[in-house]
Amino acid sequence: MPIDTQHPEYQKYVPVWTRTRDAVKGGRAVKEKKHEYLPVPDNSSGDERKGTETIRYRQYIKRAVFTNFTGRTKNALVGAAFRKNPNYEIPEGVEYLLEDATGDGLSLIQVAKDELSNLLETGRSVLLVDYPPAPEGLTVEQVQMLDLRAAIIPYTAEAVINWKTDTIAGRKMLTLCVLAETYLEPEDEFGHESKTQYRVLRLRDDGYTQQLYRDDVAVSDEIYPRKADGSVWDEIPLAFIGAKNNDSTIDEAPLADIADVNMAHYRNSADYEESCFLTGQPSLFITHSLSPEQFREYNPQGIKLGSRAGHVLGETGGANLLQADPNNMVAEAMKAKEAAMIMIGARIITDRTGNETAEGARIRFASENSVLGDLVGNLSQGLTKAIEWVCEFMGAPAEDIEFQINDEFYDKSVDPQLIMSMVTLLDRSIIAEKDIFDRLKSAGVIDPERTLEEIQDERGVVNPLLGAVDA
């Protein structure tokens, strides 16, 4: 089979990913797809593509309003997760990840933000840890002079077109993965024509290999990436991150349901705006007993609406303004869809009146936060694993690694009585000083960048109970 063969699950989910991503991007992306999201009204020809070129359809789609509930929901959820910086411990030798994790200037925290967005939109994120190839025969000093560094390379769900797993020594392991990449045509210095190449990752009996293909032809040898100690990999250093768990199966996209309702809301909007345009303005109906010649004589400028002109219609003439009665059926349908989006998680579009306690908000959004909590937990686990692989490439100690994204999406209130109770428990040696420190830090009372050791050192300078003490 050809190199671009797609996994059956991939083919099933691509349309869902495309629709959700378009909804997140907003009205421009949605309207560019024309009839794919907004059917042609009363298309007697039966040819939808031909119908999209009619004047009526161009006006129909121009008047339609796409309100980006999906994109705003995504931004709110990402903002809730990153309202505080992640907690991390990065080993010596790979600290560069904090400034440049991808090899092109994207920091580790920026990677985390981007991948949380991808998880919300597609339910899947993929991280490949790779090391740039070095010419053979170089000494260790020469390699160090080249400043070659392992990088964490993110791939979208759409880029992972095929994969296979197998059970090896009791472990379910990834044995094949095909990644679609784009590259610029090198023949044109100033052009922007991009083409697709495929990076094939294989787990052979003797180790992990990589190979590049273009147009079904291999354009590179099958190479064996090696660890810092020169050994080959016995696994593919690629992490699948999902909405439910971190295996290779595809999970449902958390924002897909909101996107579907958002598209239906857009279609209702198109009908509503066209109805307002066609029937919203009053129409003038007149009757008169004049002959055509008399009518032109008495009304040389014709009939004009407004109070600045008078018209003669004869003895039995009359005029009436007719306007359609309001039809709220489409508007009610739009409101129903807005309520549906609120129910499935689009909380930022809620028009809330009255006061609500923070505890009430936490309870009301518990189900939504559990989904976001799963995403944050899975992403933290996947990034931690990727950092471990970077350490193996770079020869750094793969111990005490931590990268934990914030999972407290609301401010915790600081209850003075609780703090005093914790101090009492500390005096009785029931809890540790760090327990109080962590509680104050999570509530935002203590700067998240400060450590317990720093505070202990500063406290030694002036102590209200002991007086001045050397640090």
Secondary structure in CASP SS format (residue, H / E / C, confidence):
PFRMAT SS
TARGET T0000
AUTHOR 0000-0000-0000
METHOD secondary structure of the structure
MODEL  1
M C 1.00
P C 1.00
I C 1.00
D C 1.00
T C 1.00
Q C 1.00
H C 1.00
P H 1.00
E H 1.00
Y H 1.00
Q H 1.00
K H 1.00
Y H 1.00
V H 1.00
P H 1.00
V H 1.00
W H 1.00
T H 1.00
R H 1.00
T H 1.00
R H 1.00
D H 1.00
A H 1.00
V H 1.00
K H 1.00
G C 1.00
G H 1.00
R H 1.00
A H 1.00
V H 1.00
K H 1.00
E H 1.00
K C 1.00
K H 1.00
H H 1.00
E H 1.00
Y C 1.00
L C 1.00
P C 1.00
V C 1.00
P C 1.00
D C 1.00
N C 1.00
S C 1.00
S C 1.00
G C 1.00
D C 1.00
E H 1.00
R H 1.00
K H 1.00
G H 1.00
T C 1.00
E C 1.00
T C 1.00
I H 1.00
R H 1.00
Y H 1.00
R H 1.00
Q H 1.00
Y H 1.00
I H 1.00
K H 1.00
R H 1.00
A C 1.00
V C 1.00
F C 1.00
T C 1.00
N C 1.00
F H 1.00
T H 1.00
G H 1.00
R H 1.00
T H 1.00
K H 1.00
N H 1.00
A H 1.00
L H 1.00
V H 1.00
G H 1.00
A H 1.00
A H 1.00
F C 1.00
R C 1.00
K C 1.00
N C 1.00
P C 1.00
N E 1.00
Y E 1.00
E E 1.00
I C 1.00
P C 1.00
E C 1.00
G C 1.00
V C 1.00
E H 1.00
Y H 1.00
L H 1.00
L H 1.00
E C 1.00
D C 1.00
A C 1.00
T C 1.00
G C 1.00
D C 1.00
G C 1.00
L C 1.00
S C 1.00
L H 1.00
I H 1.00
Q H 1.00
V H 1.00
A H 1.00
K H 1.00
D H 1.00
E H 1.00
L H 1.00
S H 1.00
N H 1.00
L H 1.00
L H 1.00
E H 1.00
T H 1.00
G C 1.00
R E 1.00
S E 1.00
V E 1.00
L E 1.00
L E 1.00
V E 1.00
D E 1.00
Y C 1.00
P C 1.00
P C 1.00
A C 1.00
P C 1.00
E C 1.00
G C 1.00
L C 1.00
T C 1.00
V H 1.00
E H 1.00
Q H 1.00
V H 1.00
Q H 1.00
M H 1.00
L H 1.00
D C 1.00
L C 1.00
R C 1.00
A C 1.00
A E 1.00
I E 1.00
I E 1.00
P E 1.00
Y E 1.00
T C 1.00
A H 1.00
E H 1.00
A H 1.00
V E 1.00
I E 1.00
N E 1.00
W E 1.00
K E 1.00
T E 1.00
D E 1.00
T E 1.00
I E 1.00
A C 1.00
G C 1.00
R E 1.00
K E 1.00
M E 1.00
L E 1.00
T E 1.00
L E 1.00
C E 1.00
V E 1.00
L E 1.00
A E 1.00
E E 1.00
T E 1.00
Y E 1.00
L E 1.00
E C 1.00
P C 1.00
E C 1.00
D C 1.00
E C 1.00
F C 1.00
G C 1.00
H C 1.00
E C 1.00
S E 1.00
K E 1.00
T E 1.00
Q E 1.00
Y E 1.00
R E 1.00
V E 1.00
L E 1.00
R E 1.00
L E 1.00
R E 1.00
D C 1.00
D C 1.00
G E 1.00
Y E 1.00
T E 1.00
Q E 1.00
Q E 1.00
L E 1.00
Y E 1.00
R E 1.00
D C 1.00
D C 1.00
V E 1.00
A E 1.00
V C 1.00
S C 1.00
D C 1.00
E C 1.00
I E 1.00
Y C 1.00
P C 1.00
R E 1.00
K C 1.00
A C 1.00
D C 1.00
G C 1.00
S C 1.00
V E 1.00
W C 1.00
D C 1.00
E C 1.00
I C 1.00
P C 1.00
L E 1.00
A E 1.00
F E 1.00
I E 1.00
G E 1.00
A C 1.00
K C 1.00
N C 1.00
N C 1.00
D C 1.00
S C 1.00
T C 1.00
I C 1.00
D C 1.00
E C 1.00
A C 1.00
P C 1.00
L C 1.00
A H 1.00
D H 1.00
I H 1.00
A H 1.00
D H 1.00
V H 1.00
N H 1.00
M H 1.00
A H 1.00
H H 1.00
Y H 1.00
R H 1.00
N H 1.00
S H 1.00
A H 1.00
D H 1.00
Y H 1.00
E H 1.00
E H 1.00
S H 1.00
C H 1.00
F H 1.00
L H 1.00
T H 1.00
G C 1.00
Q C 1.00
P C 1.00
S E 1.00
L E 1.00
F E 1.00
I E 1.00
T E 1.00
H C 1.00
S C 1.00
L C 1.00
S C 1.00
P H 1.00
E H 1.00
Q H 1.00
F H 1.00
R H 1.00
E H 1.00
Y H 1.00
N C 1.00
P C 1.00
Q C 1.00
G C 1.00
I C 1.00
K C 1.00
L C 1.00
G C 1.00
S C 1.00
R C 1.00
A C 1.00
G C 1.00
H C 1.00
V C 1.00
L C 1.00
G C 1.00
E C 1.00
T C 1.00
G C 1.00
G E 1.00
A E 1.00
N E 1.00
L E 1.00
L E 1.00
Q C 1.00
A C 1.00
D C 1.00
P C 1.00
N C 1.00
N C 1.00
M H 1.00
V H 1.00
A H 1.00
E H 1.00
A H 1.00
M H 1.00
K H 1.00
A H 1.00
K H 1.00
E H 1.00
A H 1.00
A H 1.00
M H 1.00
I H 1.00
M H 1.00
I C 1.00
G C 1.00
A C 1.00
R H 1.00
I H 1.00
I H 1.00
T C 1.00
D C 1.00
R C 1.00
T C 1.00
G C 1.00
N C 1.00
E C 1.00
T C 1.00
A H 1.00
E H 1.00
G H 1.00
A H 1.00
R H 1.00
I H 1.00
R H 1.00
F C 1.00
A H 1.00
S H 1.00
E H 1.00
N H 1.00
S H 1.00
V H 1.00
L H 1.00
G H 1.00
D H 1.00
L H 1.00
V H 1.00
G H 1.00
N H 1.00
L H 1.00
S H 1.00
Q H 1.00
G H 1.00
L H 1.00
T H 1.00
K H 1.00
A H 1.00
I H 1.00
E H 1.00
W H 1.00
V H 1.00
C H 1.00
E H 1.00
F H 1.00
M H 1.00
G C 1.00
A C 1.00
P C 1.00
A C 1.00
E C 1.00
D C 1.00
I C 1.00
E E 1.00
F E 1.00
Q E 1.00
I C 1.00
N C 1.00
D C 1.00
E C 1.00
F C 1.00
Y C 1.00
D C 1.00
K C 1.00
S C 1.00
V C 1.00
D C 1.00
P H 1.00
Q H 1.00
L H 1.00
I H 1.00
M H 1.00
S H 1.00
M H 1.00
V H 1.00
T H 1.00
L H 1.00
L H 1.00
D H 1.00
R C 1.00
S C 1.00
I C 1.00
I C 1.00
A C 1.00
E H 1.00
K H 1.00
D H 1.00
I H 1.00
F H 1.00
D H 1.00
R H 1.00
L H 1.00
K H 1.00
S H 1.00
A C 1.00
G C 1.00
V C 1.00
I C 1.00
D C 1.00
P C 1.00
E C 1.00
R C 1.00
T C 1.00
L H 1.00
E H 1.00
E H 1.00
I H 1.00
Q H 1.00
D H 1.00
E H 1.00
R H 1.00
G C 1.00
V C 1.00
V E 1.00
N E 1.00
P C 1.00
L C 1.00
L C 1.00
G E 1.00
A E 1.00
V C 1.00
D C 1.00
A C 1.00
END
